[in-house]
Amino acid sequence: MLKRILKYLFYIFILLFQACENLNEPGETEFKNSVILQLQNGNAKQQLYVYHTFPISFSLGDPLFLDGYSNPLANDAAISIIHGDTVYSDFIIEFRDSTKRHKYYTNASNLFIEPNSEYDIKVESNGELIEGHLKTIGDFEIIEVNLEENNAASFSLVNIKWGKADQAKFYSVSVSYKYWFNDPRTGDSVKYSVSGYPFLFDPDTANGENYFSKQLKIRSNADSLEIEINAYDQNSYNYFVEKIQRVGIENAYGYLGSNTSRKVNLYSNKSE
Amino acid sequence: MKMKKLASYLILLITICTGSSRANQISVIGFVKDAKTNERLIGAVILNGGIGLAVSDSSGYFSFKLNPGKYFLECKYIGYETAIKEINLEETDEEFEIFYFLKPQPIEIEKVTVSGVRYKELEDFKTYELQSGDLSNIPVFLESDVLRAFQALPGITSVHDLSAQIYLRGGNYDETLITLDGVPIYNPYHLGGIFGSVNPEIVDKAVIYPSNYPVNYDGVLSGVLNLNSKTGNSEKIKGTGSIGLVSSKLYLNGPLLNGNFIFSARRTYPDLLFNLLSKSGELFPYYFYDFYSKYTIPVDSKNLFSLSAFYSKDIYRVFEDVKNSVVDKKENPNWGNLIGNLKFNHLFNSGEFELGAYYSISNLDSDAKSSPLSSPLFSSAADSLEAVHYVYANNSIKEFNLNSQFKLKLTGQDILLGVEYKNLSISYFWNIKEYDIGASINGNVEDIFFDFAPAKFKYNDETEIVSAYFSDKIQITKVFDVMLGYRGMYIKNVKKYLNSPYAKIRYKLNNNLELSSSYGKYHQYFFTKRELINQSYYYPFSIYFIADNSKNIPSSDHYSLGIQIKEIIPGIALEVEGYYKTRNNIYTSDELTKTYSYTKGYTAGVDALLKKEMGAVTGWASYTFSRTVKNDSSNKYFANYDRTHNFKLMLNYNLSEKWKLNALWLYSTGLPFTPAIGKYIKHEYYRDGGGEKLEHAFGRKNSSRYQDYHRLDVGITGNFIWWDSIIAKPYLQIMNVYMSKNPFNYDPNPNDVSLEDGQEVGSMIIPTIGITLEF
């Protein structure tokens, strides 16, 4: 009887043979690089960042990021931006600041990104080829800027209206204030700048079919101010807002996105 | 050729069996009731000389056929005295009625019963079942809960201590259909999955089909859990009242007009107590309640109408504590279920006819907004759109169903025939700008609805499903029976016919040993798009989608092989069942790109259950080995809820006639997670601080596991009679007695520097105290 039971139990456990496989190996990181490129319409200087992926045991404060160590900030990348028959591969490395922690590649010569145009990128780094394709965002114009009378002493109201950009997923509006004053130590006239916090403008909340508008509260004590509107594409939205870790590129973390920018300057009466 | 021959024999056998039913056999019909309360009893067994003839159904009815002659028929039911009736069937009889009124046995603490122990030969499907008395014997978390109680049984797992969701033999939680009297309840949870929404007071018997399930159910890949409600007392009004730490419950049943009713209500009250005692003016933001009512009218001994309604609601008073803001609350976030169910049963010569209609709704609504009270300069974030929080949602899942079925009992055959029409509609619309809802729950939209759900979403869909089904259990010989079944469905929106065949053979080697094997194919056309994301442990409302592509409808083939030994050693029974399930078109998501796709995989496992039902110590020990693997084109990985080894020990000990101890110890493999094994640099937008930030680079999906999970819960329940008319049942339950540190989440910090970092553990000891009064 017992033998018979054991025999049947054995048959049942045979079902499990297929399930005995080891899937508990973390393996390696999916990609060896991260690449970040935001193509800016009309800008001659395009910045592209290439980083190597590095072990979990490092943190940003480690000496890893200083010269002399195995640097994850890739300086071995071969980069191409392709537009039709034209291939831009004249990129150089620049150091962002004196700490030499950050580096980027830039072409300061003739790479003007055109709106509504197709671009491909290729980056070879760390033994891997990263590729991406993008249609750039369309351009737009600022249509109107009106300063409203306001009794409040500390701020004024500005109504700003701008047109739509093709393929724009969101807009951001930011304000930079400039104050001119004389440095009592040197007697020189110097500029002090402060930036307003940008906010996202969701096209779905637009109040017109062909334009968007926003009323801004601005400081009334600045000597001048600059309002900047940026339009961003879907890829930028996915990367920055949706926090998707790979957008528009293959074989690397990061993203390939597009934006276009317009600015308007306002000057205070007191500076006259 | 051989197959042809075999088929011919099979047809011949069926014909013989069917033919023999035309002999002069007499239909015996009737029902089983509680002699004291007149409640109809579900699952009572009618036996002739120890051989099972029938089991009373959800209405208490039974029927079978016998040749003319004299019989002594026994009727047995747990907790009741066995009744024996002598009947004499004459050749001239066409039909014979017999009614059993069983007397409850003297008050004793109920035994925990797991289906399959007694009269297993009458059950056509592998099931585990819990009856109303069993719940008091299983340690609870704050509230006694039917769904959570099932987690103590083999093959059923949970993802963390607080979850009542059921993961059944390798299926995701949405792959188990949860029904109340056969009516599906979508999102059947209170408090985001912590409690089931059905008040356990109304449940007479809960049955789970862990693998192959009957053809009158459809639409899920794993199994079915049906909660059968009680029927009312026909003599006088009876009831129970319960007071616990979290809620109070009231259950009433009794005669009403020509029929009987049951009614239950439950409400949580921490909000009322907190608001009463709070000196700061702050309000407790959450409460839930539910109602159930059923009215049954036995028109005569052969016809029965019943009408029932279920309503549950969770309310979260969002933005109650948002400072310096203007709060505009048209409707607080609230979610719940509404069910209406109408049934008619007619008992006729050698069978039963059932006609039913139901409407089941699961919904979530909200329309609340908070804006800054004052608007500082634009340079402050308070004036940006980010400062305005709003939660607008209008989501609903609706199912309307018309169904009809015949149960025919012929000699050697039990036949079920049925048709069903179902209209399924979904409507989702939300716009949510809130990452810190009321400062109490920190959750993203995607955690609430489905993987990577956007903050703004609108979606509507609808389909109709027409089904026909039959099953036939054929007793080939005394020791060998076959069950064949088929369900055909037409899904209108994808214009697709789906076939679900089913077959089972069972062979009794002797009175102690039985072997069985079964096969079934299942489809799931209504599912969530959700894998367990590490951060997700709160599910107030899952979004279900109707399959929109005929090629992507998830399907599964179930194969099982089982052995049952009634007494492997005296007083102890053993059940072992091995299973293998193919899984096709299973949802899978990619966290890196926040996209989803459909993949294939399998589940393989063995459930073993040792049970002891007699003596001072009763309970069970179970072990499950199970592996659920998904296999997409580039990767093979464990499902997020896979627990390879699972051991459960449930014990009850009668301290005295008044007190009973219970204990549940769980030990299982830790859940899989995707480990962070590297880092890379990403850029952030201005509003998030801007600049370069570290982000984790992850290894292979689900290639690491949390440390093993284990927990001990203990409890003590009492049973006292007060003033000859009230039974008081006080209880004290303690969850996680030795404060086991069980990981429930993986959220690595950029400063973590090893694979082990980032596991969040819970180690709370949670006591529960309360009392139930039966009157």
Interface residues (C-beta under 8 A of the other chain):
Chain A: M1 R4 I5 Y8 L9 Y11 I12 F13 I14 L15 L16 Q18 A19 C20 E21 L23 N24 E25 P26 G27 E28 T29 E30 F31 N33 S34 I36 Y49 Y51 H52 T53 F54 P55 I56 S57 F58 S59 L60 P72 L73 H102 S154 F155 S172 S174 V175 V194 G196 Y197 P198 F199 L200 F201 D202 D204 L216 K217 I218 R219 N238 F240 V241 E242 I244 Q245 R246 V247 Y253 G254
Chain B: S375 L377 F378 S379 S380 A381 D383 S384 L385 E386 F452 P454 K456 L509 L513 L515 Y559 L561 G562 I563 I565 I568 V576 E577 G578 Y579 Y580 E591 L592 T593 K594 Y602 A604 G605 V606 F625 R627 V629 K636 Y637 F638 P672 P675 A676 I677 G678 K679 Y680 I681 K682 H683 E684 Y685 Y686 R687 D688 E692 L694 E695 H696 A697 F698 G699 R700 N702 S703 S704 R705 P750 N751 D752 V753 S754 L755
